[in-house]
Amino acid sequence: MDCANDYFLMMTYAYKGKHYQIINYGEMKNPQTRVWEECVIYIQLENRNTYVRNREEFFNKFKESNE
């Protein structure tokens, strides 16, 4: 992982009134296309649950937060 990615790991993101933090990047297999896609592994700060989402979709939906 390079320094540019380290910046995103330190940020907090907001989506639908909740707050999240990226903990890592990886790959996941799309169940429809069976193609490997880049993904974001992140936690919800309010309950510490872990989630995975397509990387492009994550950055389109989640916005940087100062909270």
C-alpha positions in Angstrom: 0.0 0.0 0.0 1.4 3.4 -0.9 1.2 6.7 1.0 -1.8 7.9 -1.1 -3.8 5.0 0.3 -2.7 5.6 3.8 -4.5 9.0 3.7 -7.8 7.2 3.1 -7.2 4.8 5.9 -7.0 7.7 8.4 -10.2 9.4 7.3 -13.7 9.1 8.7 -16.6 8.8 6.2 -20.3 9.5 6.5 -23.2 7.7 4.8 -26.9 7.8 5.8 -26.1 9.5 9.1 -23.6 6.9 10.3 -19.8 7.1 10.4 -17.3 4.6 9.0 -13.5 4.1 8.7 -11.6 2.1 6.1 -9.5 -0.6 7.7 -8.0 -2.2 4.5 -8.3 -2.7 0.8 -8.7 -6.1 -1.0 -10.4 -7.9 -3.8 -13.8 -9.6 -3.8 -15.4 -11.8 -6.5 -18.5 -10.3 -8.0 -21.2 -13.0 -7.6 -22.9 -12.1 -10.9 -19.9 -11.7 -13.2 -17.5 -13.9 -11.3 -14.8 -11.2 -11.9 -12.5 -10.1 -9.1 -13.1 -6.4 -8.2 -11.2 -4.0 -6.0 -13.0 -3.5 -2.7 -12.9 -1.5 0.6 -13.1 -3.2 3.9 -14.5 -0.8 6.5 -16.1 -0.6 10.0 -19.1 1.3 11.2 -17.8 3.4 14.1 -21.0 3.3 16.1 -21.2 -0.5 16.4 -17.8 -1.8 15.1 -19.4 -4.1 12.5 -17.2 -4.9 9.5 -18.4 -4.5 5.9 -17.0 -4.9 2.3 -18.0 -2.9 -0.7 -16.8 -2.3 -4.2 -14.1 0.4 -4.1 -15.7 2.7 -6.7 -19.1 2.4 -5.1 -17.7 3.2 -1.7 -16.0 6.4 -2.8 -19.1 7.5 -4.8 -21.5 7.0 -1.8 -19.4 7.7 1.2 -18.3 11.3 1.9 -15.3 12.5 4.0 -16.5 13.6 7.5 -14.8 15.7 10.1 -16.6 14.1 13.0 
